[in-house]
Amino acid sequence: MILSKKSRYGLRALVDLSVHSKTEHMALNSIAERNGISAQYLEQVFAALRRAGIVKSIKGPQGGYLLSRPAKDITVSEIVLALDGSYFVEDEESPAGCSVYGITETLQKMIIGPVNRNLDEVLKNITLEDLERDFTENGAQAQDMYYI
């Protein structure tokens, strides 16, 4: 599995949106600026998130974005699927001319299958709310640190 830049930026932006849009919608430029992401690139990311029903947009000069439902109901799995498609490790295929029977099946059974099952379980059990909570807790600790 490769977590693409698109998914990483999408996750960062959604955590930011979740934190900052408790009472009002957020402009994409604000999210982009706080996270060091190109606003044009973030527009593409949010278009995919909107099509997937993860965010909703408000048009107009005072427009912006909101989560389409509570952060506790949005999983990392859903976000990555919306941005990258499948996140699974590709199934093992026997190469043409392979003379050793069963190696492909062994790799699939012993490595790829378990990796995919565990990955799916992890990504389906982490919500945007979990990410927001961890960020908020770590952010509060970081603000309390002083360096001389």
RAHU-V555218 format. One record per pair of residues at least 4 apart in sequence whose C-alpha atoms are under 8 Angstrom apart, sorted by the first residue. I is the first residue (numbers start at 1). J is the second residue. D is the distance in Angstrom with one decimal. If there is no record, write none. Layout:
# RAHU-V555218
[[I	J	D] [I	J	D]]
This chain:
# RAHU-V555218
[[1	87	5.9] [1	88	5.9] [1	89	5.2] [2	87	7.4] [3	7	6.2] [3	8	6.7] [3	80	8.0] [3	87	7.7] [4	8	6.3] [4	84	7.3] [5	9	5.9] [6	10	5.9] [6	45	6.7] [6	83	6.6] [6	84	7.5] [7	11	6.0] [7	79	7.4] [7	80	5.7] [7	83	5.8] [7	84	6.7] [8	12	6.2] [9	13	6.0] [9	37	7.3] [9	42	7.7] [9	45	8.0] [10	14	6.0] [10	42	7.7] [10	45	6.2] [10	46	7.6] [10	79	7.7] [10	83	7.6] [11	15	6.2] [11	76	7.8] [11	79	7.3] [12	16	6.3] [12	35	7.3] [13	17	6.0] [13	31	6.3] [13	32	7.5] [13	35	7.2] [14	18	5.9] [14	128	7.6] [15	19	6.2] [15	128	6.6] [15	131	6.6] [15	132	5.5] [15	135	8.0] [16	20	6.1] [16	31	6.7] [16	132	7.9] [17	21	5.5] [17	26	6.8] [17	31	7.0] [17	65	7.8] [17	66	7.1] [17	67	7.5] [18	22	6.9] [18	66	8.0] [18	67	7.0] [18	71	6.9] [18	128	7.7] [18	129	7.9] [18	132	6.8] [19	132	6.5] [20	26	7.3] [21	25	5.4] [21	26	6.0] [21	66	6.5] [24	66	7.6] [25	58	7.8] [25	63	7.2] [25	64	5.2] [25	65	5.1] [25	66	5.1] [26	30	7.1] [26	31	7.3] [26	63	7.6] [26	64	4.8] [26	65	5.2] [26	66	6.7] [27	31	6.8] [27	63	6.6] [27	64	4.3] [27	65	6.4] [28	32	6.1] [28	39	6.7] [28	42	7.4] [28	43	7.4] [28	64	6.3] [28	65	7.1] [29	33	6.0] [29	39	5.7] [30	34	6.2] [31	35	6.2] [32	36	5.8] [32	37	4.8] [32	38	6.0] [32	39	5.3] [32	42	6.8] [33	37	6.5] [33	38	7.8] [33	39	7.7] [37	41	7.3] [37	42	6.8] [38	42	6.2] [39	43	6.2] [40	44	6.8] [41	45	6.5] [42	46	6.0] [43	47	6.1] [44	48	6.6] [45	49	6.4] [45	83	7.0] [46	50	5.9] [46	55	7.5] [47	51	6.2] [48	52	6.3] [48	82	6.3] [48	83	6.2] [49	53	6.3] [49	54	5.3] [49	55	5.9] [49	79	7.3] [49	82	6.2] [49	83	7.1] [50	54	5.8] [50	55	4.9] [50	56	5.7] [50	57	7.4] [52	82	5.9] [53	68	6.5] [54	67	6.1] [54	68	5.4] [54	69	7.2] [54	74	7.3] [54	79	7.6] [55	65	6.6] [55	66	5.6] [55	67	4.3] [55	68	4.6] [55	69	7.8] [56	65	5.7] [56	66	5.5] [56	67	6.1] [56	68	5.3] [57	63	7.2] [57	64	5.7] [57	65	4.6] [57	66	6.5] [58	63	4.7] [58	64	5.2] [58	65	6.2] [59	63	4.8] [59	64	6.9] [67	71	7.3] [69	73	6.8] [69	74	7.5] [70	74	7.1] [71	127	6.8] [71	128	5.0] [71	129	4.7] [72	127	5.7] [72	128	6.1] [72	129	4.8] [72	130	7.5] [73	127	6.8] [73	128	7.7] [74	78	6.8] [74	79	7.6] [74	127	5.5] [74	128	5.7] [74	129	7.8] [75	79	6.5] [75	123	6.9] [75	124	5.7] [75	125	6.9] [75	126	5.8] [75	127	4.2] [75	128	6.0] [76	80	6.1] [76	123	5.2] [76	124	6.3] [76	125	7.9] [76	126	5.9] [76	127	5.8] [76	128	6.6] [77	81	6.1] [77	120	7.2] [77	123	4.7] [77	124	5.1] [77	126	8.0] [78	82	6.2] [78	124	7.6] [79	83	6.3] [80	84	5.6] [80	85	6.8] [80	86	7.8] [80	87	7.1] [81	85	4.3] [81	86	5.6] [81	87	6.8] [88	116	5.5] [88	119	7.6] [88	120	7.8] [89	112	6.5] [89	115	7.6] [89	116	6.3] [90	112	7.7] [91	108	6.5] [91	112	6.7] [91	113	8.0] [92	104	5.9] [92	105	7.6] [92	107	6.9] [92	108	5.7] [92	112	7.4] [93	104	6.3] [94	98	6.5] [94	104	5.6] [102	106	6.1] [103	107	6.2] [104	108	6.2] [105	109	6.0] [106	110	5.8] [106	111	7.9] [107	111	5.4] [107	112	6.5] [108	112	4.8] [108	113	5.6] [109	113	5.5] [109	114	7.3] [110	114	6.7] [111	115	6.1] [112	116	6.1] [113	117	6.2] [114	118	6.1] [115	119	5.9] [116	120	6.0] [117	121	6.2] [118	122	6.2] [119	123	6.2] [120	124	6.0] [121	125	6.2] [122	126	6.5] [126	130	6.2] [126	131	7.5] [127	131	6.6] [128	132	6.1] [129	133	6.0] [130	134	6.2] [131	135	6.1] [132	136	6.0] [133	137	6.2] [134	138	6.1] [135	139	5.7] [136	140	6.1] [137	141	6.4] [138	142	6.1] [139	143	6.3] [140	144	6.6] [141	145	6.8]]
